[in-house]
Amino acid sequence: MVEADEVLDASGLSCPMPVLKARQAMQKLAPGKVLKIITTDKGSKSDIPAWAKQNGFELLDSSEENGKFIFYVRKPA
């Protein structure tokens, strides 16, 4: 299980809001810290990993639980 330093609950938001909210949260996060992102938007399954890769963030884990998509993304140190 990955430990998160911050949690972003973007449930109920549709594209592109989960990615925009994740970007804002990552800007505030200290290097090396992990952001847990929770979304209900099916597009997030591809959008969040693509956004993380494009920005040099490390996608540590992703899963789906009860209609929610959960991602753990680390900001590089």
Helices and strands as residue ranges (DSSP letters): E 6-10, H 17-28, E 34-39, H 44-54, E 58-65, E 68-74
